[in-house]
Amino acid sequence: MALVWALCSLMAIAADAPPPIFVLNSLDASVSVIDPVSWKETQRIPTGKEPHHLYLTPDEKSLLVASAVGDSLLFVDPRTAAVQRTVRGISDPYQLRFSPDMKWLVTVANRLNHVDIYHWNGSELTLAKRIATSKTPSHVWIDSTSTMAYATMQDSNELVGIDLGSQTLKWRVKTGATPADVFGTPGDKFLLVGLTGGTGVEVYELGKGQPRLSKTIRTGAGAHAFRALGDRRHVLVSNRVANTISKIDYSTLEVVDTYPAPGGPDCMDVSSDGRFIYVASRWIKKLTVIDMAARKVVQQVSVGRSPHGVWTLDHAPRH
């Protein structure tokens, strides 16, 4: 009886344990799995070459780790970190995003200069269209109606709009230096573009035609990656060169707070209670945890080389 009780207790503890934090190590071809209670790396999962970004499947049963040079997607259980399967033949999936209607997966090929649109049937991917773009596609955003995909061109300094229904490139506009991540505000009113080669975020007003540059928000040198705070009022942007993270208000499109983020901050996630930022410190091989209320670093965990994508199932909403 004592043994049965002990086993039941262990199972209950395991069930109550928070899901891990995943950090992609781009130069080590691996994923670090971190326990958010002990703040230790519990395992390191091999991937294809250069995993940069990751995304949850619409059914929330698999986390997709995209290996750009490995031309593959690794499916991982987001709760247990168990490897489920590898899908090969996905051409240079540098960054990726599912459409809100869950019908499409869009990937950008950073080294091969194209955007791929895949049909998703709930379990398998089928290439629907490959669209040639300008130089070095970087990041992609899809609007709330699953109508348009927006992608930045890192080396030709452009933002392009792709109609998902017709799967055609509709327009392209010039941006500032080295555009990276792109983010749509609620209601699809504005697009924010981080200028890694500049000192801020460009704001484009969306309408029926080409977007119009409305303003530039000064955030810090090397503005790079976005993460909504989850309160429907603010979005965070990492400033890789300035070693800060800026908090932008949707209503005013101004910076309302700034947090220290050492070591070249890149991709971020936010804890479910909205208190902590988990950020990849790209140049110092760390996952950095920032307490937003205290405005200070409270944890750092050693990971692999060039950590990039960061994600956990126990996160704040992504809008």
N, C-alpha and C positions, 0 to 999 in steps of 0.2 A: 504493500500500500504506500509506503514511504517513497519507493522508487517511482510509482505512478504519479504521486503528488509532485515530486521533483521534476519529472519530465513535463508535466502539465505547466508547472511554473516557468520552466525554461521556454516552452512554446509561447506562453503569454508574454514573456519579456521580449522574445523575438518579434512577436506580432506588434508590440507597442514601440519597438525601436524605430526612430525616425529614418526615413530613406536617406541614402548616401548623397554626397555631393560629388559630381563628376567633373573632372578637369582634364581637358585634352592637351597632351604634350606634343606639340606639332613636330618638333625636331627629334623626338624619341619614338615616334610611331606607337603611342600608347595612351591609355586613359588611366589617370589616377582616381581611385575610389577612396573617398574620405569619410570617416565617421564623424558626424557633427556633434557628437557627445564627447568623445575622447580627443577629437581634433588630431587624429592620426590617419596616415594613409594605410588602409587595410589591404589593398591589393593594387596591382597594376596590370591592366588588360592590354595585350598586344593588338594593334590595329594595322591597317594598311598605311602606306607612307603619307605623311603630312595630314593628320586629322586636324582640321581647323574649327569646324562648327558642328552643331548638333541640333536635333529637333525631335519633339515627341510626336509619335503617330496619333492620328485623331482619336483612336480608341484608348489611348493612354497606356497601352500594354507594352510598347517598345520605344526605346530611345534610339534614334538613328545617329550614329557617329559617322560623319562623312569624311572619307580619306581622299583628299584631292589628287595626289600623285598616285595613290593606290587604286584609283578608279573604282571605289567600292563603298558600300554602306554596311556598317556593322550594326546589327539589331541587338540591343542589350535590355534586359529587364530593369526598369527604372527603380524598382523596389529592392531587388536582391543583387543587382549587378551581374546576374548570370548572363552569359553570352547565348543568344538565341539562334542567330544565323548570320551569314554574310551574303550580301547580294553584290555580285561583280558586274562589270560592264557598264557602270554608271560613269560617264565621261567627266572627269575633273570636277567633282562636286565640292567646290570650294565653300560655298554658302548655300543654304537651302531654306525653303519655307513651304508649308502646306497652305492651300487656300482655305478661307473660313468655311466654305461649303464642303470641304473635305474631298473634293474631286480631283484636285491637281497638286502635284509637287513640282515646284520650280527650283532649279539649281542654276548657279552661275559658275562658269568655267573660267577661273582667274587666269590660267596660263594658256587656254585654248581659244579665248575670245568668242564665246557663244553663251547663250542662255537656253537651257533645255526645259521643256514642259512635259512632264510625265502624267499620264492618267493613273489614278490610284483607285483600285476597286475594293479597298479595305484590307488587302493582303499582298497584292502584287503591283509592280510598277511597269507601265508600258510607255515607251517614248512616243509622244504625240507629235512634237515638233521641235526642231533645233533651229534657233534663230541666231544668225551671225550678228555680232555687235561691234562696238569699237574696242579699243585696247584695254585689256585687263578688267573684266567685270569683277566687281568687288562684293556688293551686298544687294539684297532684294527685299522689297516690301510688297504686300498684296493688300488691296483695299478691302473694306469691310463687306462689300457686295460680291467679292470674288470676280470682279470685272476687269481690273487693271493690275498689272505687275509693274513695279518701278525698280530699275536697277541702275547702280552707279558704275561709271567707267573710270577706274582709278588712274590710268595713265593717259587717257585722252580728255580727262576733265569734263565728263558729260553725265547727264541723267537721261535715261531713256524710258519711254512708256510703251508697254506691250499689252495689247488687247487679248485677254485670255480666250474670249469667245471665238474670235477669228484667228488667234495665234499669229498676229502680225505686229511688227514694230510700227507704232503710230507716230511717234515724234522723238526728237532728241533736243536737249537744251544744254548750253554750256554752263559749267559750274566753276567754282573756285578750285584751288589747287588740291589735287589728290583726294577726291571724294571717297569716303569709305561707307559707313553704315547709313541707311536711310530709314526713316520712321514716319508713319502717318499718325496725325493727331486724331482724337475721337471725332466722328462725323465726317472723316475724310476731307477736312477743310484745308489742312496744310501738310506739306511734306517737309521734314527736317533732314538736312544732309550734313553729316560731320565732315569737316575739312581737315584731314590728317596733315596736309601740307600748309595749313593756315592756323588761325587762332580762334576759330569759332564754328558756329553752326549756321548754315544758310536756311532760310525759311522760304518755301515756295507755296504760293496760293494756288489751289487746285480749282479748275473750272471745267468747261466743256472742251476747251482746246488745250494748247500747251500751258504748262504751269508758269506762273509769273513770279520772279524773285521779289519777295516782299521786304525782307530785311536780313541782316546778319547779326546773330547773337554772339557777343564776345564771351567765350567760355574759358579758353586757355589754349596753349599751343598743342597741336596734334589732336584735335577733337576727333574721336574715332567711333566708339560703339554706344548704342542706346539701350536702355532698359526702362520700360515704364515702371513707375513706383507702385502701381496697383491701386491708387486712390482715385483714379480718373481725373486727377488734377495736375500731376507732375510726371516728368520723364527725366531720367538720369543720362548724362553723357560722360564718357571717360575721356580725359585729355592726356594722351599718352606721353607727350613731351613735357607738359606742365606738371605731371604727377599729381593730378587732382581729378575729382569727379564733381561735375556741376549738376545742380537740380534746377530744371527749367519749369516754369509755370505755364500751363497750356493757355490760360486766359490772357496773360500779358505777354507771353513769349519772351520772358526775361529770366535771367538767373536769379534765384531767390536763396540759394545756399551753395556752399562749396565744402568738399570733404578732402582730407589728405589721402593720397593713394600712391604709395611709393612703388618704384620699380617698373614704370611703364604700364599703367593700368589699361586693360583691354576689355574683354567680354565680362559681363556681370550677370548675377542673379540676385534676387532679393528674398529674404526670409519671409515666411508666410505671415508673420506678425508685422511686417513692414519695418522692422527695427534695424536689421543688419544688411549690409551689402557684401556679397561674395564676389570678389574681383580677381581675375588672373593678372598677376604682376609679371608681365611678359619677360622682362630682362633679368629678373633675379630668381626665377624658378620657384615662385611661391603662389599659393592661394592666400589672399589677404582678406581678412574679415574686418569690416568697418562698422562701428556703432554710430548710427546717424545722429542719435540724440546727444551723445557725448562728443561727436565729431572727431573720433580718434580710432586708430587701429587697435583692435583688441586680440586678434589672433593672426598668426602666419603659419602656414603648413608647407613644408618642402614638397615639391612635386618634380616633374621632369623638365626637360629643356623647352623653352619657348611656350609656356602654357598659354592657351588661347581660349577655346570655348569653355564655359562654366554653366552648370545646370544642376538643379535638384527638383524632385517632385514636390517637395515641401516648400513651395514658393508662393509669393504674392501674385495676384492676378496680373496678367500681361497687357493691361490696357490702362 
